[in-house]
Amino acid sequence: MKPTNIRNTNGEKPRAYGLWRMDARKISAILHMPFAIRGTAPGSLLISILIITSLLTTLGLLGLNLLISQNAATNFRVDREKAFEIAEAGVEYYRWHLAHVPDDYQDDTGGPGPYVHQYTDAVGNVVGTFSLNITPPPSGSTIITISSTGTVTNKPSSSRTVTIRQGIPSFTQYAVVANADMRFGVGTEVFGPIHSNGGIRFDGLAHNLVTSLQGSYVDPDHGGSPEFGVHTHVAPTDPLAGSPVPDRTDVFQVGRQFPVPQVDFLAISADLAAIKTKAVASGIYLAPSSGQGYHLTLRTDDKVDMRVVNVQLACQYDNGGFLDYGYCSNNYTQACTQDSTCSGSGGLCIKASHSIGTRVNDETSFTYQGVSSLGVTLPANGIIFADDDLWVDGQIASARMTIVATQSSADPVRRPGNIFINRDLTYTNTDGQDAIGLIAQKDVLVGFFSEDNLRVDAALIAQNGHVGRPYYGSGFTSSTNNANFRLYPDTGVCTANTSQTCTSNANCTDYCTTNSSRSCTTNAQCNNYCVANTSKSCNNNGECNNYCQGDTSKSCTTSAECRYCTGDHSRSCTSNNKCNGWCTGNHNKGCSNNGDCTGFGSCDSSAADVGPCLPTTGPCLTGDTCKLGDTCVSNGDTCSLSTNLSGGSTCQEYRKRDTITTFGSLATNQRYGFAWVGNLFNCTVGTNNSGYCTRNLNFDSNLTYAPPPDFPTTGQYKTISWEEQ
């Protein structure tokens, strides 16, 4: 039907009506025309349809392949993620295993890896496996490498590998760790982390974090109101506790934290009994010495020289009589002398300056396991253990050593178990190849006669004492005159005649060549003594002729006079009854009853006097002659006298030292200090000082996971690195 009723809004027919009508007719005609009339080949439309169908099919197949590929990729990613989770599970399993058996690197099998474990889901179905390869710590390290490869069941191509490195840190993760209130004075520079379970006053420069267990505390150096657990008096002095904590990067370059968790200092204490067992078995073990302790000098050829310290060197002050410098055993910041007392219960004056004497034989070598104690090869396990005090110095090269001093005596005056460092103790390599650990059951100290610029490369532990230098202050006197001080001992021995004592070289020039126990000023004093019996002096040969061979103190005229009583060698006898007793009025008169003592008192026949009459211990010697015309020695012999570290004769200046530099770590149970500050401590002028003016404490990070042999660790593994391979 034609739309004849179509109109515009103005009532007119649309202009396109005719055109519409014509198009409709054309369309109708076209639809009823045969193909030939349309001008198109009979098969061309089919071809077009086929092409379009092919294109659609191809696109469909491509889409299907894409879907299949995406599904496979998704499944692969899912499997890879599962494999990753399984690999992580393997790592976590072995971390758990090490927490229970820290030194098992073979998965409790006793054999080599890899160690394969099944991995199950929540209902117990096996969904994969993880394979573990464990690399034990290399020698001298605590770092273990755990490599875990996770694989999904029937999907080996989806495996992934996770590798972690774990280590047990030593206390050497700190430059200084302490169990007491600490003060780091001006002139102290520390390059590693610092922690104390007490409060810390820090007036130097800290290049790393400084932490304390204490939120606030009362500084024992001056008392008063509580201050921050970590505070400084470098101007401007920190405010009191309770105020906002200022940012002091001029002192704490990395910052400070307080309070923080406590460091278990008991865990720092080494198992000394276990270390001693290893030293006895395959290390170097030194039993209590016959002297003051042992001096160990380490060498770069992997050997050590060991000597017994016989005599220590002291600095004495003349206070109406020379007295030793000292400090109190119950308060090492309190000075004392031989005649002073130490406040508090049990305080004793420790008078030694912890320095080895410099005279001939002040220290001597000894026989160690059948050979000389000089040049002993360092043990493979790196352990030297002494039940005595130790002095340690020298240098190592590619060696790793732990040296221990323990207390084996209850002697209240000299209680061993200390380690003293007065001369350089150094590494050749500072990259971790070299390591020295010093463990003292009591103190690790720098003594009075120490080097002006002292270097100590080592990790130090004072288990029950402190690390530092004793207070050799001016509590005795304000004198700076060296004439008021002297080295002690102040006598020596002659180098050519060690039985001859001396105070100067002049004392060593004159003694008899044939009888060096006799001193002389002229030859005449050497002329008259018996050649065969040099303990007998004589004026002529007759005085040398007659003495008993077995008892050269007895003279005789006949062999009978060489008989004497066993209970009294001064009594001669001809028969046993003359040894039964003696007359109280005349001890030279023997008796067997009071009748024998008529006129000389009673016969004393107590047990001490009774004894048989020994037959001659030798004949009455005759024919001995005097040595006449002997000469005195005066050929450059010298007196071995005490000298200070520089070879001089003074000591007062050793109270103040210039610089101490450490490279390692310090663990101190009591307060640390290499310098004692106060109104008399002045590093610019004068000598009323005690300690090192500059203290550089360098941190050896190599020791954190590679400490010296058998050094104490935290006992817990810590993850160092994690990566997927």
Secondary structure, DSSP 8 states (H G I E B T S, - for coil): ---TT---TTS---TTHHHHHHHHHHHHHHHTS-HHHHT--TTHHHHHHHHHHHHHHHHHHHHHHHHHHHHHHHHHHHHHHHHHHHHHHHHHHHHHHHHHSTT--STTTTS-S-EEEEEE-TTS-EEEEEEEEEE---TT---EEEEEEEEETTEEEEEEEEEEEEE--BGGGSSEEESS-EEE-TTEEE-S-EEESS-EEE-SEESS-EEES-SEE--TTT-SS-EESEE--SSS---BTTS-----TTTBSS-EE-S-----HHHHS--HHHHHHHHHHHSEEE---SSSEEEEEE-TTSEEEEEEE--B-EEEEESSSEEE-EEETTEEEEEE-TT---SSTT--EE---S-B--STTSEE--EETTEESTTEE--TT-EEEESS-EEEEEEESS-EEEEEE------SSS----EE--S-EEES-TTTT-EEEEEESS-EE--SS--SEEEEEEEEEESSS-EE-----SSS-----GGGEEEES--EEESS-TTSEESSGGGGS-BBSS-TT-B-SSTHHHH-BBSS-TT-B-SSTHHHH-BBSS-TT-B-SSGGGG-EETTEEEEE-SSGGGGS-EETTEEEEE-SSGGGGTTS--EE--TTT---B---SS-B-----B--S--B--SS--EE----TTS-S--GGGGEEEEEEEEEEEEESS--BSB--STT--SSS-S---EEEEEEEEE-GGGTTS-STT--B-SS-EEEEEEE-
